Amino acid sequence: MRATWTSKWKQGQKVPKFKSVLHDGTEITSTELLGQKYILFFYNHDGSETCTKEACNMRDNFAILKKHGYKVLGVSEDSNKKHQRFIEKYELPYSLITDEDNALAKLLDIYGEKKFMGRISDAVHRTTFVVDEKGQFELIIHPVDSANHAAQILELLKSLNKKS
């Protein structure tokens, strides 16, 4: 088990091609996302305490992220039906990707052994990918500050832009 999880993907690399399903059953692909900036934030389960904090923080800061030109997409292994209930209950203004077989998490190398409450199991490592219009990773964020995640993203983007 890795002590600190890091994806094999790095800032500046092209996002690998993927095809996924949104909570409403429609398909979304990396190809159709080209030309727009987007945030893929991975979490473990709809309704769990930390995941709900993160999803609601992204909701509360959605307008700011959108103002900066980002489409927001949450990703977990929950079913479309569970995602729909989660969106309704917490009034989430963004789409959720259903990754029931963790194919997208595995493609992005954030699925693997994880120790939680003394138990070791395979799970998603909470990670966020910020992607630019060219389909390249602008940021890969791990660990994630769930309660302040939007501010974390914006601060890292600000730091990145100062370096450019």
N, C-alpha and C positions, 0 to 999 in steps of 0.2 A: 504494500500500500504506500502511495506517495505521501510524504509528510505534509507537503504543501502542494495543492493541485495546480497544475498549469497545463493549458492546452498546447498541443503541438503547433497550433496555428499562431501566427505572429502578426503584429501590427504591420500594415502595408501589403500583406498577402491578399490575393484574390479569394473571395468567399467561394468555397466549393459549391458546385451545382446541387441544389436540393429542390424537392417537391414535397409539400406538406398540405395538411388540411386544416382550415380554420374552424372555429367553433360552430359556424353556421353550415358547415359541410362543403363550402367552396374550397377550391384548390388555390394554393399560392406557391409560386416558384421563385427561385433566386433570379431567374431571367426576367420575370415581370417586375421585379423590384429594382432592376438596373435603372439608373437615372434619378433615383430618389434616395435620400438618406433614411436609414432606419436603425432602430434599436431592437435587438432580440434579447430579452431578458429571460433566462431560464430559472425556474424554481421547481420545487418538488411536488407540491400538492395544493390544489384549491382548498381553501378553508383552514389550512394549518396556520398556527399563530404567526410565525415569521413570514411565511409566504403571503399571507393576507396583509401584513404590514407593508411588505414590498409592493404588492399590487396596488394598495390604496395610496401609497406614497407616489407611485407613478401616475395614478388617477388624479391626485391633488395637484400634480405638477405637469399634467398633460398639456395644458395650454402653453406653458413655457417651452416645453420640449418641441411642441408643434411650431411655435413661433421661431424656434431655431431651425426649423425645416425637417424635423425628424418624425417619421412614422413610428409608432410604438407597437410592438408585438410581444406578448407574453407567451412563454412556451412551458408546458408541463405534460406529463404522461396521462393526465386526466382525459376522460371521454368528452365528446362534444356536449352531451347532455349535462355533465357536471360543470363544464366550462360555461354553458349558457346560464345555469343557476348561479354560478359565482359572479358572472357579469351582471346579472339582474340584481342580486342581493347587494352588491357593493357599487352598483352604477358605474361600471368601468367603461370609459369612452373609447377603448381600443380593442382590437381583436386578440383572441388567444388562439395559439396553434395547438392542435391535438397531436401529441407525440407519444401515442400509447405504447409503441414498441421501442421508444427511445432512439429511433433511427437518426433523427436530427442531432440529438445530444451525442450519440456515438460518432457521427460524422464530424462533429465539431470537437471531439475528443474531451468531452466533459462528463462522461459517464464511466463510472468505475467504482472500485472499492472505497467505502466511506465508513468512518467510525462515528456512530451516533448513540449516545446514552450507553456506552460500553459494548455495543454490538457492532459487528462489521458486516456490511452488506453492500451490494452493488446499487448505486443510486446516482442521480444527477448531482454534480457539484455546482452549486449556485454560481452562475457566471453570466456576465452580460457582454454582448458583442455590439459595438457601435460600428455601423457600416456606412461608407461614403457613397456618393452618386455613381462612382465607377465600379462599385461592387467590391471594394477593398476594405479590410478591417482597419478602421480608424483607431479603435480602442478595444482592448479585451480586458474586462474588469473582473478580477477575483483576488481577494475576497470582496464580497458585496456588502455594503452597509444598508441593510434592508429598510430600516426606518427612515433613512435619509438618502435613498438611492438616486433620486433625480438630481439632488444637489451634488452628490458624488460624481455623477456623469458630467454635469455642467462644469464643475471645477476641473476635472481631468481634461475636458475639451478646451477649456480656457488655457490651461497650462500647455497643452499641445499646440494651440494656436500661437502662443507667445514664442515657442521654439521655432515655428515655421518662418 
